[in-house]
């Protein structure tokens, strides 16, 4: 019979679990994935789970107890067998003989590798001993909002005792490590029969003899915590002291956020280029619009998992919800002092808490930025990290709300927070991170990216680490391309917006989408186009206007709107125009298309001259005869070119290849490679330049 819960999700499927009977590791992964789907229980990368099994020792042949636990840097929501560390339990526990006290905590981590049973294990995490010293077959360590609300309350220990009648133990806050594992063991020995342990300011441990018993125990404990929080909600008055200011209407909030995001991104990127995320979640609005915002926000978070991703405290922006954001000078006068003040405050925190062997101070810019009446921004090195930081701060808001309802919220002491943030083990983990890809931290928009050259450019940029705003006037092509690229690269880095490049409002909406989704823009690729091949007598005025509207006016409209965003960020950027060999080479039946391409080419030079002072590079790629998956061959272009050259449509690819110096067919991927060459960093001091990708057409050489 399915259990009923109000505040957590019961997702256990008896039939599915039965199919894993006898495989405790499979059941561990199943349980972990269920827990990880509910953000009320834990967030991405937060918490860890384990099970203990009897295995045959490959050396002695004897049966021995092995613990399977989530490895370092994993996520229980997406955990697989490859993300587990498998260790001998007896060896882990025997490390107590080598333990020399809390001053030597970090030295113990290196010894975990000597306890590995599975040599293909993920690296064991710092939480490994916390599971090892608990004797239960299945153990969960989670960071549920409702539980941390109690753990972070000023009198959390007594609340826990009263709420659970002594069936949940309490261990005061301490940084995770070997000693904390010993404290968990001691708490259990001193309180036999308890069903879990609350860690002050941190989280919750629960357990069971089977995967299901553990799962059910976890849900029941968290449900009871949530019931307490909700039963007290409103008893002391409105949450967070009630509303101080009113939020703007949803559409107005998003307009204001889109207008502001590029400015914020520029300030947050003073040391490293950042990607942004915006949310106006109702929980965020309740907090940032409240009377208690100014008291609670500077306190910071309590749970170390929250703190590591959101920094010591957020920056509350000194702006009215309906502030005029069109005056860049006036806006700068408010934002510059706010950011400088935050950086000074962060440096003071670092200098006051640092140790002799502390790593150098990291980026002093805020991760979380709160805009009362509008919403919350977060900025990080990539989109996933920015989104997850926002999710963690929402968890922190939930914790503050709950703690304030049942008692009074308390945050981690500054020194403890510093010791987590600048932990040498965390620093070592950061140093092991792979080198960023060339376009990491960059945001690109490629017009006409539903197929052909545009989609190839988008794919290449995604492969090289960029976030991508796809757009196309053909909604079906756009949806298909978005699904395809999202399936490969993930939903965080790909979004699609229908765009008519001939319409200023449509272009403005596309850049608003980029600002809301990612924080701004770095690379603008003007790729959208059509082609019409007719003799001058057959060429209609309507066709002439359509060519110039899409190719020339479209490039102008998109470049103009994009320049506004690039200037707000003040970080430079790239405008890249996909022009054509036809901008240089004269041929028959090509008066409209060829002259429009020539206009595009000269606009490239003009904008390069105008925008150089803003460090905005404007370059172009001249393709020729790119046939695969391209809209250019629709509307009779192929027939027109075939007629002009005296060949059949089927013979066109070979004809185009043979007329080149390299005798090559040109593919969309070839154009994408040239685009990457221009924006990938090696040519960062080039502007006003053209790269021909045509296999070598001598008439198209620049002179």
N, C-alpha and C positions, 0 to 999 in steps of 0.2 A: 504494500500500500504506500502510495506516495506521501511523503511527509509534507506538512503545510508550514511554510514560513512566510512572514510578512516583510522582513527587512533584508533577507538574503535570498539567493536563488538556489533552490534544490534541483539539481540537474542529473542526479544519478539515474542511470538506466540499468535496471536489473539484468535485462537480457544481454546488453552489451558487456556488462561486467562479468556475467556468467561465461561468456565466450573467452574470457581471460583467466578463468579459474585455474589455480595452480601456478600462475605466473605472477608472483608478487611485484616484480619490477614493472610489468605491463600495467598492473593495477595502480602502482604508484604514479606512473605517467598519466594514466586516465584520471585519477583523483586530482593530480596537479593541474592538468589542463582545465578541469571543471572549475577548480578554485580560481584559476587565473583569468577566467572569462568574466568574473564579477569584480568590477573596480571598487566595490564597497569592501571587498575582502583584502585585496592587494593590488598594486599597480604594476605596470610593465617593469620587469626586472627586479621587483620587490619580493621579499620573502623567500623561503626555501622549504623543501619537503624531503622526506627520506623514508626508506624502509630497510629492514634488516632481514636477511635470508641466510639459510645454511647452504654453503657451497663446498665443493671438493677442492682442497688445496692442491694446486698442480705439482707441488714439490713433494709433500709428505703423503698425499692421497687421503689425508684425514678430512673429515667434515669440519668446517670452521665458519664462524659467523662473519658475514660481510654486510657492511652498510652501503646502501646506494643513496646518494644525496645529490641534490642539484649542484652542479659545478659553478665555478666562478664566472660571473658575468652573464648567467643564463636568465631565462624567463619561464616561470612555471606555466604560463598560459600557452606557450609554444614548445614546451619541453619535449625532447625525444630521448631515446636511450643514449644517443651520442652526447647529450648535454649533462650526463650523470658522471659522478666520480664514484668508483667502487673501491672501498677500503676495508682492510681487516679491522674488525672492532677491537680485538684484543691488543693489537699493536697501537691503535689510537689511544686506548685507555692506559697503556703502559707508558705513554709519553709523560704521564704525570711524574714519573721518576726523574725525568730530565728537566722538568719545569722549574725555573729559578725565580718565578714571581712576575708580577705585572710589568716590571721594567724590561722584561725579556719576551714580551708577548710576540713581537714580530718574528723573533727567531724560531718560534714554534711552527710557523707556517711552512717553512722549508722542510721541516721534519714530516709533514703530512705526506709528502711524496714517497717517503720510506715505508708508508703504511698502505700503499696502493696494492689492491688485489688485481684489478683490471688495468693492465698496463696501457690500454688505449683510452683511459679515463680523461674526462675534462679535468682541468686543474682544480683541485679542491679549494673551496672558498674559506674565508676566515670563520664562517659559521659552522664549519665541519664539527668541531668538538662540542658545540651546543647540542647537536643531535647524538653524538657518540656517547655522552654521559647520561642520556636518558635511555632506560632499558626497554622501551616499548618497540614493538615491531614496526609501527607506522607513526611518524611524527610530522606535524605541520608547524611551521613558524611563519606567521602572516602579519600584515600590518593593516588590520581592519580599522576603518575610520572610527567606528563606535567604540572599539576596544581602546584605541589610542586616546580617544576623548577622555576615557577614565584614567588611562596611564599617564596622561599629561595634565590631569587635574591636580590642584594644589593638595587635595587630600585623597588622592587616587587609591592609596593603600587601604584606607578605612572603607572607602566606597566599595572596593573589590571584596573585602571581607564581608561587608553587610549584604552585598548583592548576591554573592554565591555561598554564603554561609560557611566559609572555610574550604570550599571544594576547589577554589582556584588560589594557587600560591602567589606570592609577590617577591620579586627581586628588584632592588633599586637599580636606577640607571647606571649602566657601565658600558663602555665601548665593547663591541663584540670581540671575542678572543677566547683563549684557552681558559683563563680564569673565570669568565662568565659561564663556560660549560661546567666548571666545578661548582659554581654557585647554584646552577640549575639542579645538579645532582644533590647538593646539600639541601636545597629547598624541598626536593622530593622526599629525601630521607627524613626530614624534620616534619613533613606533613604527609604521611602515608595515606594513600587512597585519593589524593587530589586528582582532578581531571585535566588540569592545565596550570600554566604559570603566566602571570602578567609581568611584563618587563617595564619598569618605570620609564615613561616618555618614549617608549620604543615600539612594543608590539605584544604579540601573544604566542605562546606555545601550547599546543593541544596534541593529543595522541590517542591511539587505540590499538587493539590487538590485531585488527584487520584493516584493510584499506577503507572499507565501508564504515566501520566503527569510528575510525579516525575522522573521516569526512563528516559523519553525522555529529560527532562531538564538536568539531570546529564550528559547524553551522549553528548548533544549539547554543554554544557559548557566545558567539558573536550576536546571535538573535537576542539573547538575554541582555547583552550590553546595549544593543540598539533600542530595545524596549525601554530600558531605563532612561536613555538619552531623550527619546521621544516623549516619554511620560513627564519629563521635567521641562520640556520645551515650552516656553511661554509662561511658565510659573513665575519667573523673575522679571517678566516683561518681554517685549519684542526682542527677537534675536539681534545681537550686536547693538543693543540699545536703541533699536528702531531706525527708521529712515531719516537721514539728514538731508539728502538731495534726491530729486526724482530722476529716474533714467529717461533718456531720450526714447522716442518711439523706435522700434526695431530698424526700420529703413534708415532713419536719421543716424542711429548708432553706427550702422555699417558704413554709411557715407563718411561720417566723421572719422571712423577708424581707418578707412581706406585712404583718406586724405593725410592722416597723421603718420601712418605706418612707415612710409619711406624716410621721413625725417628721423624717426626713432631708430630705424635700421642703420642709418648713417652714423648716429651717435654711438649705438651699441657695437658698431664695427670698427671702432677706432684702433683696435689692435688686431682683430681677426674678422674676416668677412662672415657675417651671420645671416641665418635664415630665420624668418619670423613665423609666428602663429598668433591668431586672434580668436578669442571666444567671448561671447556675451551670455554665457550660461547663466540661468537664473540664480544659481548659488553664488556665482561671482558677483552679480549685480547686487544681491542682498548684502554682501560683505562690503563692497567698495562704496556703496551709497549710504553706509551706516554711520551712526554717531561714534561707534567704537573703532572705526577704521584707524584713526590716528593713534590710538592706544595700542591696538593689537598688531598692526602691520609691522612696526619696527621691532617687535619682540622676536620675530622669526619663527621657524617651525620647530617641532619637538622631535619627531621621528627622524633618525639619521638618513633613512632612505629618501624622505621628503627633502631634507636639507641639502643633501649632496646634489640634488638636481635643480633646486630653486635658489640656492645661495643664502647668505646670512639673513637677508631681508629684501623685500621688494622696493622698487622706487614708485612712490605715489606721485603722479604727474600733477604739476601745479596749474592745471587748466580747467576752466569751466566747461561743462559738457557741450555747450553750444558755442565755444570759443571760435572766433574767426581764424581759420587756418590758412587763409589766402595770403596773409601778410607775413612773408618769410622772415623779415627783419624783426617784427614784433614777437613772432613765435620763438625765434632764436634767443631773444632777450629773456624769455622765461625758461626755455629748455636747457640752454647752455649752463646757467648757474645750477640747475637741478642735477644735471649729470656730473658737473664738476664737484658738487657737494657730495654726491654719492661716491664718486671715486676717492675723494679725500677720506670719507668715512670708512670705506673699505680698507684703504691703506692704513688708517689708524687702528682698525681691528686687527689687521695682519701684524703690524708692528708691536702691538700690545701683547699678542698671544704667541708669537713665533718662538721656536726653540732654536738652539744652535745648529741643529741639523735639518731644519725645516726647508722644504723646497722653496725656490724663489716665488715671490708673489705672482699669482696668476692674473688673468684679465680682471681689472677692477670694475668693469661695467656691469650693470644689473642684468639678471636673467628674466626676472618677472617685473612688469611695469603695469601699474594699476591706473586706469583712467576713470575716475568717478563719473557715473552717469552714462558711461559708454561701454567699458569692458576691460579685458585683460589681454596684454601682449606678452609674449615670451620670445626670447631670441637665443639661439644656440648655433653650434657649428653645422647642424643639418636639420632638416625638417622633422624627422622623427624625434630627435632630442628636444627640439623646441616644443613639439606637441606633448611629449611625455612630461616635460617640465610643467606645462600648464595643467595636465591631469594631476600631477603630484601636488600642485598648489591648491587645486580644488579639494584634494584629499585633506590638505592642511587646513583649508577653510572649514571643512566638515568637522575636523578635530577641534578647532577653536570654538566652533558653534556648540558642539556637544559639551566640551569642557566648561564653557561659560554657563551652559544651562544647568549642569549638575553641581558646579563648584566655581572654580576660577582657573583660567588657562595659565599654564606655565610653559615656557620654552626651554630649550637646552641652554645651559650657561654658555657664555661666549667662548670660554676656554675649551669646553667640551666640544662645541661646534667646530672650533678651529682644529682641534686634534682629529676630528673626523675628516674635515675638508682637506687638511694637509697631511694626513696619515701617509707615512712613507710607503705603505703597501698600496694605497690608492695611487700614489705618484708612480709607483712601478707599473701599475696596471695601465696608467695613461701613457707611459713610455713604450708599452708594448703594442699600443694601438697602431694599425697599419697606416702608412703614409697616405695623406689625403690625395684623392685623384685631382687632375688638373682643374676641373671645373667644380670641385667641391665648394660649397658656399655661394655658387652662382645661380641666378634665376634667369631662365631664357624664355622668350616668347617667339614662336615660329608661326608666321601667318601661312595659311594654306597647308597646314600640316596633317590633313586628313589622309594624305596618300602621297605617293611619288617622292619628289625631292624633299618636300617639307617633312614628311614622316621620317625619311632617312636621316635628315639633319637632327630631328628630335631624338631619334634613337641613338645617334652618335653622341649627342650631348648628354643624354641620360647615362650612357655607358661610361662617360668620362666624369660623372659625378654631379651634374647639374640637376636642378629642379626645372620642370617643364610646364609651361602653359601652352597647351595645344589649342589651335583654333582653325576653323574652316567655316566657310559659308554654307557648306553642305553638311547638314546636321547628321545625316546617316553615316557619312564617311568619318565625321568627327567622333561619333559614338563608337564606331568600330575601332578606330585608331586608339582612342582612349582606353578601351577595354584591352586591346592587344598590348599596349605599352604598360598599362597598370599591372597586367598579369605577369609581366616580365620584371618590372622594376619596383612595383609596390605602389599602393594608393597614396603614400605620403608625398611622393615626388612628381606625380602626374595629375594634372587637372585639365579639363577641356572647357572652352567657352566658344559659342558660335560668334563669329565675327564677320561683319561686312566692312571691308577696309575702306569703302567709299563713304561710310557714314561716321561722322565725328562722334556721335553719341555711342555708337556701337564700339568704336575704338576706346572711348573713355571708359565704358563698362568693362572692357577686357582688361585694361590696366588696373581698374579698381579690383577686379577679381585677383589679379596677380598680387596686389598689395595686401588684400585680405588673406589670401591663401599662403603667401610666402614672405610678405613684408615689403616687396618692391620688385625691381627688375634690374638686370645687369646686361643682358644680351637681347637685342631685338633683331630678328631676321625677317626682312621684308621679302617673302617668297611667293605670296599669293599672286596669281596671274592667269591670264588667258592668252590664247594666240589665234590670230585670224590671218590666213594667207590668201590674198586675192589681188588681182590686178587693180590698178587705180580706177579703171572704169567700172569694175564690178564691186568695188569697195564702197559700202554705204556710209553715210555720215553717222548713222546710229552705231555702226560697228566701230568707226573711228572714235566716237565718244566713249564707247564701252572700253576700248583698249586704253585710252588715256585716263579714264576714271579709275580703272582697277590698277593699272601699272604705275601711272605717274601720280595721280591724285591720291591713290591708296597709299603709296609709299610716303607721300608728303604727310597725310593725316596720321598714319601710325608713327612715323618718326617724330612728328610734332608732339603728340600725346606722350610718347615715350621719353622724350627729352625733358618734359616737365618732371617726371618721376626721377630720372637720372640726376637732375639738378637738385632735387630735394635731398637725395641721398648724399650728394657731394662726394661720391667715390669713383667717379669716372664711369666707364662702361663701353659697350660696343653696339654700333648699329651696322648691320651687315645686309647688303642688298644683293639679291640674286638677280643679276642682269642677264646678259646674253652675248654671245659672239656677234649677234646681229646688231648690237650697239655700235660695232666697229665696221663690220663687213656689209657692203651693199650687195643686194641680190634682187632678183625679179620677184614680183607678187608679194612685196613685203613693206610697202610704204607706211602703213599704219603701225604694225608691230615693231618694225625696225626703228622707226623714228621715236616711238614711245620708249623703247629700250635705250636709245641714245639719251633721251631726257632723264631716264633713271640714272644712267651712268654719270651724267654731268651733275645731277642733284647730289650724287655721292661726293663728288669733289667739292661742291659748294658747302655741304654740311660739314665735311671734314675741315674746311677752312674756318667755318663759323664756330664749331663746337670743340676745337682743339684746346681752348683755354679752360674748358670744363673737364679735360682729360677724357672726353668721349671720342673714341676712335670710330671713324666711318670708312668702311672698306666694302669691296664688292667681289663677287665671284661671277665669272662669265662662263656658263655652261654652253654646250651645244649638243643637240641631237640626243637628249636624254629621253629614251622611249619608255622605259619600264614604269608601269603603274602611274602614269602622269595624266593629269587633266588636259595637258597641252595638246594631246592628240585627239581630243574630242572636238566636235564642232567643225569637222572638215579640214583641220590643219594638215593631217597626214596626207589626205587626198590632194590638198593644195600644193604641198611641198613635192609630193611624188610627181604631180603634173608638171611643176616647174622644172624638175630635173629629168623628166622623160623616163621615169621608172614606175614600177607598180608599188603599192603600199607595202606589200610583203618584201619587196627588195630594198626598202628604205634603210633598215639597220645596216645591211652589208654595204650599201652605197655610202652612208655616212662614215662607216669605219674606213673604207678604202680611200676616202678623200683626205684622211688625216695622215700626218707624218708618222704617227706611231701605229697606224692601222688598228685602232682600238675602238670597241663599242663603249660608249660612256654610260655609266650606271648611276642611279641616285646616290649610292654609297660613295661614289667618287666625288660628287659635289659636297656631300657631308664631310668628307675628309678634308677638303679644302677649307670649309667653313671652320672646322675645328682648328686647323692650322692658324687661322687668323685670330681666333679668340682664346686659344689654349694657353697663352702666356709667353710663348717664345717670340711672338711678333708684337709684343705690347707697346713698342715704340713706332709702330707703322700705322699710318692713317692716310686716306686718300688713295689707296692702292687697289689694284685689280689682280685677281688670279684667274688665268684662263684654264678651264678644265674642258678641253675640246679634243683631246688626242693630238693636238698640234695642227692648227689651221693657219698657214702662213699669212693669209690675208687678215687674220685677226690679231696678229702681233701688234703690241703697243710700240709706238715709235717716239 
